[in-house]
Amino acid sequence: MSVHPDLHQHYVWACQSLGQPENPFIAHVLQEVDKSDKTRWTKGITLKIAGNNHLVPVQRVTDDDLQVLASVLHSSVFVTGLDLRWNVLTDAGAKHMATFLQGNSTLRYLNLMFNDIGTSGAELIATALHMNETLSYLRMTGNKIGNKGGMFFASMLQINSTLEKLDLGDCDMGTQCLIAIATALAQNRSLKAINLNRPLLYSQEEETTVHIALMLKTNPPLVELHLCKHEMKNFGVERLCEALSENSNLRYLDLGCNKISCDGVKFLGELLKRNQSLEILDLHANRIKDDGAIYLSEALALYNRTLRALSVVSNGLSGKGLVALSDAMKTNLELSYIYIWGNRFDEAACMAFSELIQTGRLKPDCTDVDPYEVDGQVHLAELSHGLQKHYYWTPSCGEETNKDANASLAVVAVTEH
């Protein structure tokens, strides 16, 4: 029978042994874990040492702090997750983490988003994953690893067969590494979700979108793909739709913050008529306007019965397009989540969505608007719901238990799919 370790006491001893001062935030987290119900430890615990925690005083984790923490966790089989987002870790800290990953056989989740890890740190972590056979979810979001750092992760994807979710959004990657990652994913049979948001692209030829489309034609096991801020236009969307007509695995497609117009949405509408796997489509901050919304609503009302969530936030829609989408929901009972804030709400749009909510067709937790009435006229107020509600932040009042307001796989585990 395994003995549950006293993590805080081990941390105190490790600080003394390495001659490092204690970090009071790390000490507090470990003390709280030690007080928790030990019967739940057998399922694994996640240490949440996020630097943006607003519930307790935070002293952000440094490279030296991580060295001590890694030595404490080296022998702990109960810690399966480590959340170190929004701290001040650099390439030196990445070296400690890489050493830890090479010798650890229990950690399944590692969140390093928005630290200060660069290219050399990315190389160390990616190289460690050549040998690691446990980690299934890694978030490097916001670390400026650049194009060269991204190439190390592309190489890792050719070797690693354990990783299921990889987040490389906002990492300043370029055309070369995006093409390399797409090429690697065509052969990788384990990765199920990847975030490639906001690369630094200097071409208008959409080469990266073309290579990603070619990858999707091979029908990899990907269920979630994020392509925000790729400067994608109608040509790129057409290439993706051609590929997805042959793909039966992708369930979540994020095309937010691109340059897709109503002409590009025509291809998505035709895809939705045939595709039987796509469940979540995020088109926020594009240019689809009313004509694009009508193309989508026609496909959803008459043909598609698999899409569960749609975001058309900030797309220049007016009442005509919004009413068309609300009408589609009346006949399509599978579409349960719809996010529409940032468009122009006239009286017809307000009435249409108010009716959907009041009749129970649209649950209040499954949309980002809430109807209210002033002087006999219905208006819509904004709610903080959305497909990526908890992508950058965690709830300030404890755990998020209601997953309805966040359809993203950031909340729903990949294994549930």
C-alpha positions as CSV (number, residue, x, y, z in Angstrom):
1,M,0.0,0.0,0.0
2,S,1.4,3.4,-1.0
3,V,2.1,5.9,1.7
4,H,0.8,9.4,1.0
5,P,3.8,11.8,1.3
6,D,3.9,15.0,3.3
7,L,4.6,17.2,0.3
8,H,5.1,20.4,2.3
9,Q,7.6,18.8,4.7
10,H,9.5,17.4,1.7
11,Y,9.5,20.9,0.2
12,V,11.0,22.4,3.4
13,W,13.7,19.7,3.5
14,A,14.5,20.3,-0.2
15,C,14.8,24.1,0.3
16,Q,17.3,23.5,3.1
17,S,19.2,20.9,1.1
18,L,19.5,23.1,-2.0
19,G,20.1,26.3,0.0
20,Q,17.0,28.0,-1.4
21,P,14.5,30.2,0.4
22,E,10.9,28.9,0.6
23,N,8.4,30.3,-1.8
24,P,5.3,31.0,0.4
25,F,2.9,30.4,-2.4
26,I,4.3,27.0,-3.2
27,A,4.3,26.2,0.5
28,H,0.7,27.2,0.8
29,V,-0.4,25.1,-2.2
30,L,1.4,22.0,-0.8
31,Q,0.0,22.5,2.6
32,E,-3.5,22.6,1.2
33,V,-2.9,19.5,-0.8
34,D,-1.6,17.7,2.3
35,K,-4.9,18.7,4.1
36,S,-7.1,17.3,1.3
37,D,-8.9,14.0,1.3
38,K,-6.1,11.4,0.7
39,T,-8.6,8.9,-0.7
40,R,-8.8,11.0,-3.8
41,W,-5.0,11.0,-4.4
42,T,-5.2,7.5,-6.0
43,K,-6.8,9.2,-9.0
44,G,-4.0,11.7,-9.2
45,I,-3.8,15.3,-8.1
46,T,-3.0,18.5,-10.0
47,L,-0.8,21.1,-8.2
48,K,-2.2,24.6,-9.2
49,I,0.6,27.0,-8.8
50,A,-0.6,29.6,-11.3
51,G,0.9,33.0,-11.0
52,N,-2.5,34.6,-11.8
53,N,-4.3,33.1,-8.8
54,H,-6.4,35.9,-7.2
55,L,-7.6,33.9,-4.2
56,V,-4.4,33.9,-2.2
57,P,-1.2,36.1,-2.1
58,V,1.1,35.0,-5.0
59,Q,4.9,35.0,-5.2
60,R,5.5,33.9,-8.7
61,V,7.6,30.8,-9.3
62,T,11.2,31.4,-10.4
63,D,13.7,29.0,-12.0
64,D,15.2,28.3,-8.6
65,D,11.8,27.6,-7.1
66,L,11.1,25.1,-9.9
67,Q,14.4,23.3,-9.2
68,V,13.3,22.7,-5.6
69,L,9.7,21.7,-6.6
70,A,11.0,19.3,-9.2
71,S,13.2,17.5,-6.6
72,V,10.1,17.2,-4.3
73,L,7.9,15.8,-7.1
74,H,10.5,13.4,-8.5
75,S,9.4,10.6,-6.1
76,S,5.7,11.5,-5.9
77,V,3.5,9.1,-7.8
78,F,0.3,10.9,-6.8
79,V,1.0,14.2,-8.6
80,T,-0.3,13.8,-12.2
81,G,-0.8,17.5,-13.1
82,L,1.2,20.7,-12.7
83,D,-0.2,24.1,-13.5
84,L,2.6,26.7,-13.6
85,R,1.0,29.3,-15.9
86,W,1.7,33.0,-15.6
87,N,4.9,32.7,-13.7
88,V,8.5,33.9,-14.5
89,L,10.1,30.7,-15.7
90,T,12.9,31.2,-18.3
91,D,15.1,28.8,-20.3
92,A,16.9,27.9,-17.1
93,G,13.6,26.7,-15.6
94,A,12.8,24.8,-18.8
95,K,16.1,22.9,-18.2
96,H,14.9,21.8,-14.7
97,M,11.5,20.8,-16.2
98,A,13.1,18.9,-19.0
99,T,15.3,16.9,-16.5
100,F,12.1,16.2,-14.5
101,L,10.2,15.0,-17.6
102,Q,13.0,12.6,-18.6
103,G,12.8,10.8,-15.2
104,N,9.1,11.2,-14.4
105,S,6.6,8.5,-15.2
106,T,3.4,9.9,-13.7
107,L,2.9,13.5,-14.9
108,R,0.1,13.7,-17.5
109,Y,-0.7,17.4,-17.6
110,L,1.8,20.3,-17.7
111,N,0.7,23.9,-18.1
112,L,3.6,26.4,-18.8
113,M,1.5,29.1,-20.6
114,F,2.7,32.7,-20.5
115,N,6.1,32.3,-18.9
116,D,9.4,33.5,-20.4
117,I,10.6,30.4,-22.1
118,G,12.4,30.9,-25.4
119,T,13.9,28.9,-28.2
120,S,16.6,27.0,-26.1
121,G,14.0,26.1,-23.4
122,A,11.6,24.8,-26.1
123,E,14.4,22.6,-27.4
124,L,15.1,21.1,-24.0
125,I,11.4,20.4,-23.3
126,A,10.7,19.0,-26.8
127,T,13.8,16.8,-26.6
128,A,12.7,15.5,-23.2
129,L,9.4,14.4,-24.8
130,H,11.3,12.2,-27.2
131,M,11.7,9.8,-24.2
132,N,8.8,10.7,-22.0
133,E,6.0,8.2,-22.3
134,T,3.5,9.7,-19.8
135,L,2.7,13.3,-20.6
136,S,-0.5,13.6,-22.5
137,Y,-1.3,17.4,-22.4
138,L,1.2,20.3,-22.7
139,R,0.5,24.0,-22.9
140,M,3.3,26.3,-24.1
141,T,0.9,29.1,-24.9
142,G,2.5,32.6,-24.9
143,N,6.1,31.5,-24.6
144,K,8.0,33.2,-27.4
145,I,9.8,30.1,-28.7
146,G,9.8,31.4,-32.3
147,N,10.1,29.5,-35.5
148,K,13.2,27.6,-34.4
149,G,11.5,26.5,-31.2
150,G,8.5,25.4,-33.1
151,M,10.7,23.2,-35.3
152,F,11.8,21.3,-32.2
153,F,8.2,20.5,-31.4
154,A,7.6,19.4,-35.0
155,S,10.5,17.0,-34.7
156,M,9.1,15.7,-31.3
157,L,5.8,15.0,-33.0
158,Q,7.5,12.6,-35.3
159,I,8.8,10.5,-32.4
160,N,6.4,11.0,-29.4
161,S,3.4,8.6,-29.4
162,T,1.9,9.7,-26.0
163,L,1.0,13.4,-26.3
164,E,-2.7,13.9,-27.0
165,K,-3.1,17.7,-26.6
166,L,-0.5,20.4,-27.5
167,D,-1.0,24.1,-27.2
168,L,1.4,26.3,-29.2
169,G,-0.8,29.3,-29.5
170,D,0.8,32.8,-29.3
171,C,4.3,31.4,-29.5
172,D,5.6,33.5,-32.5
173,M,6.0,30.5,-34.7
174,G,6.5,31.1,-38.5
175,T,5.7,29.5,-41.8
176,Q,8.5,27.0,-41.8
177,C,7.6,25.3,-38.5
178,L,3.8,25.4,-39.2
179,I,4.5,23.4,-42.4
180,A,6.8,21.1,-40.5
181,I,4.1,20.5,-37.8
182,A,1.5,19.8,-40.4
183,T,3.8,17.3,-42.1
184,A,4.5,15.6,-38.8
185,L,0.8,15.4,-37.9
186,A,0.1,13.6,-41.1
187,Q,2.0,10.6,-39.6
188,N,1.3,11.1,-35.9
189,R,-1.4,8.8,-34.7
190,S,-1.7,10.0,-31.1
191,L,-2.3,13.8,-31.0
192,K,-6.0,14.7,-30.7
193,A,-5.9,18.4,-30.2
194,I,-3.5,21.2,-31.2
195,N,-3.6,25.0,-30.9
196,L,-1.6,26.9,-33.6
197,N,-3.1,30.3,-33.0
198,R,-1.4,33.6,-34.0
199,P,1.7,32.6,-35.9
200,L,3.9,35.3,-37.5
201,L,3.2,35.0,-41.2
202,Y,4.6,37.4,-43.8
203,S,3.0,35.9,-46.9
204,Q,-0.5,36.3,-48.4
205,E,-0.3,33.0,-50.3
206,E,-1.8,30.9,-47.4
207,E,0.9,28.2,-47.8
208,T,0.4,27.1,-44.2
209,T,-3.3,26.6,-44.6
210,V,-2.7,24.6,-47.7
211,H,-0.3,22.2,-45.9
212,I,-2.7,21.9,-42.9
213,A,-5.5,21.0,-45.4
214,L,-3.2,18.3,-46.9
215,M,-2.6,17.0,-43.5
216,L,-6.4,16.8,-42.7
217,K,-6.9,14.8,-45.9
218,T,-4.9,11.9,-44.3
219,N,-7.6,11.7,-41.7
220,P,-5.4,12.0,-38.6
221,P,-6.9,11.4,-35.2
222,L,-7.2,15.1,-34.5
223,V,-10.5,16.1,-33.0
224,E,-9.7,19.7,-32.2
225,L,-7.8,22.3,-34.3
226,H,-7.3,26.0,-33.6
227,L,-6.3,28.3,-36.5
228,C,-7.0,31.7,-35.1
229,K,-5.2,34.8,-36.6
230,H,-3.8,32.9,-39.6
231,E,-4.7,35.7,-42.1
232,M,-7.0,33.1,-43.6
233,K,-9.2,34.2,-46.5
234,N,-11.7,32.5,-48.7
235,F,-9.1,30.6,-50.7
236,G,-7.8,29.0,-47.5
237,V,-11.3,28.1,-46.2
238,E,-12.0,26.4,-49.5
239,R,-8.9,24.3,-49.2
240,L,-9.8,23.3,-45.6
241,C,-13.4,22.4,-46.6
242,E,-12.1,20.2,-49.5
243,A,-10.0,18.3,-47.0
244,L,-12.7,18.0,-44.3
245,S,-15.0,16.5,-46.9
246,E,-12.7,13.5,-46.6
247,N,-12.1,13.8,-42.8
248,S,-14.2,11.9,-40.4
249,N,-12.5,12.7,-37.1
250,L,-12.3,16.5,-36.6
251,R,-15.0,17.7,-34.2
252,Y,-13.8,21.2,-33.2
253,L,-12.7,23.7,-35.8
254,D,-11.6,27.2,-34.7
255,L,-11.2,29.8,-37.5
256,G,-11.6,32.9,-35.3
257,C,-10.0,36.3,-36.1
258,N,-9.4,35.6,-39.8
259,K,-10.6,37.4,-42.9
260,I,-13.3,35.0,-44.0
261,S,-16.2,36.7,-45.8
262,C,-19.6,35.5,-46.9
263,D,-18.1,33.9,-50.0
264,G,-15.8,31.7,-47.8
265,V,-18.8,30.7,-45.6
266,K,-20.4,29.3,-48.8
267,F,-17.8,26.5,-48.6
268,L,-18.5,25.9,-44.9
269,G,-22.2,25.8,-45.6
270,E,-21.6,23.1,-48.3
271,L,-19.3,21.2,-45.9
272,L,-21.9,21.2,-43.2
273,K,-24.4,19.7,-45.6
274,R,-22.1,16.6,-46.0
275,N,-19.9,16.5,-42.9
276,Q,-21.1,14.1,-40.2
277,S,-18.4,14.7,-37.6
278,L,-17.9,18.4,-36.9
279,E,-19.5,19.4,-33.6
280,I,-18.1,22.9,-32.8
281,L,-17.4,25.7,-35.3
282,D,-15.9,29.0,-34.1
283,L,-16.0,31.8,-36.6
284,H,-15.7,34.8,-34.2
285,A,-14.2,38.0,-35.5
286,N,-14.5,37.3,-39.2
287,R,-16.5,39.1,-41.9
288,I,-19.3,36.7,-42.8
289,K,-22.2,39.3,-42.4
290,D,-25.9,38.5,-43.0
291,D,-25.3,36.6,-46.3
292,G,-22.8,34.2,-44.6
293,A,-25.2,33.7,-41.7
294,I,-27.9,32.7,-44.1
295,Y,-25.7,30.2,-45.8
296,L,-25.0,28.6,-42.5
297,S,-28.6,28.7,-41.3
298,E,-29.8,26.9,-44.5
299,A,-27.3,24.1,-44.0
300,L,-28.1,23.8,-40.3
301,A,-31.9,23.9,-40.8
302,L,-32.2,21.5,-43.7
303,Y,-29.2,19.1,-43.7
304,N,-26.7,19.1,-40.8
305,R,-27.6,17.3,-37.5
306,T,-24.2,17.0,-35.9
307,L,-23.0,20.6,-35.1
308,R,-23.6,21.3,-31.4
309,A,-21.9,24.7,-31.0
310,L,-21.5,27.8,-33.3
311,S,-19.9,31.1,-32.6
312,V,-20.5,34.1,-34.9
313,V,-19.4,36.7,-32.4
314,S,-18.4,40.1,-34.0
315,N,-19.1,39.2,-37.6
316,G,-21.1,42.3,-38.8
317,L,-24.5,40.5,-38.6
318,S,-27.7,42.4,-38.3
319,G,-31.3,41.3,-37.6
320,K,-31.6,39.5,-41.0
321,G,-28.7,37.1,-40.3
322,L,-29.4,36.6,-36.6
323,V,-33.1,35.8,-37.2
324,A,-32.1,33.3,-39.8
325,L,-29.8,31.5,-37.3
326,S,-32.6,31.6,-34.7
327,D,-35.0,30.1,-37.1
328,A,-32.5,27.3,-37.9
329,M,-32.4,26.4,-34.2
330,K,-36.1,25.8,-34.2
331,T,-35.8,23.0,-36.7
332,N,-32.3,21.8,-35.8
333,L,-32.5,20.5,-32.2
334,E,-28.9,19.3,-32.1
335,L,-27.5,22.9,-32.2
336,S,-27.4,23.7,-28.5
337,Y,-24.8,26.4,-28.1
338,I,-24.7,29.7,-30.1
339,Y,-22.7,32.8,-29.4
340,I,-23.7,36.0,-31.1
341,W,-22.4,39.1,-29.1
342,G,-20.7,41.9,-31.0
343,N,-23.2,42.1,-33.8
344,R,-26.0,44.6,-34.5
345,F,-29.1,43.7,-32.5
346,D,-32.3,45.2,-33.9
347,E,-35.7,44.5,-32.5
348,A,-36.3,41.4,-34.6
349,A,-33.0,39.8,-33.4
350,C,-33.7,40.6,-29.8
351,M,-37.2,39.1,-30.0
352,A,-36.0,36.0,-31.8
353,F,-33.3,35.1,-29.2
354,S,-35.5,36.1,-26.3
355,E,-38.1,33.7,-27.6
356,L,-35.6,30.9,-28.0
357,I,-34.5,31.4,-24.3
358,Q,-38.0,31.8,-22.9
359,T,-39.3,28.7,-24.6
360,G,-36.4,26.6,-23.3
361,R,-35.1,25.9,-26.8
362,L,-31.8,27.8,-25.9
363,K,-30.5,27.3,-22.4
364,P,-29.2,30.5,-20.7
365,D,-25.9,28.9,-20.0
366,C,-25.5,27.9,-23.7
367,T,-25.3,31.4,-25.2
368,D,-23.6,34.8,-24.5
369,V,-26.7,37.0,-24.4
370,D,-29.5,37.5,-21.8
371,P,-32.8,39.2,-22.7
372,Y,-34.2,42.0,-20.6
373,E,-37.1,44.5,-21.1
374,V,-37.2,48.3,-20.9
375,D,-40.4,50.2,-21.6
376,G,-41.9,47.2,-23.3
377,Q,-39.0,46.7,-25.6
378,V,-36.7,43.7,-25.5
379,H,-32.9,44.1,-25.5
380,L,-30.0,41.7,-25.1
381,A,-27.2,42.0,-22.5
382,E,-23.8,40.3,-22.8
383,L,-22.8,37.3,-20.7
384,S,-19.2,36.2,-20.2
385,H,-19.9,32.8,-21.8
386,G,-18.1,31.5,-24.9
387,L,-16.3,28.6,-26.5
388,Q,-13.0,29.5,-24.8
389,K,-14.3,31.1,-21.6
390,H,-11.5,29.6,-19.5
391,Y,-8.7,29.6,-22.0
392,Y,-6.7,32.4,-20.4
393,W,-8.1,32.5,-16.9
394,T,-9.6,30.2,-14.3
395,P,-12.7,31.1,-12.2
396,S,-11.9,33.4,-9.3
397,C,-14.4,31.6,-7.0
398,G,-13.2,28.0,-7.1
399,E,-13.6,25.2,-9.6
400,E,-15.8,25.6,-12.8
401,T,-18.5,22.9,-12.4
402,N,-20.8,24.0,-15.2
403,K,-19.3,23.0,-18.5
404,D,-22.3,24.1,-20.6
405,A,-21.0,27.7,-20.8
406,N,-17.7,26.5,-22.2
407,A,-17.8,23.9,-25.0
408,S,-14.0,24.0,-25.6
409,L,-11.8,21.0,-25.0
410,A,-10.0,23.3,-22.6
411,V,-12.6,22.1,-20.2
412,V,-13.8,18.8,-21.7
413,A,-11.0,16.3,-21.6
414,V,-9.8,14.8,-24.9
415,T,-10.3,11.3,-23.6
416,E,-14.0,12.0,-23.2
417,H,-14.2,12.2,-27.0
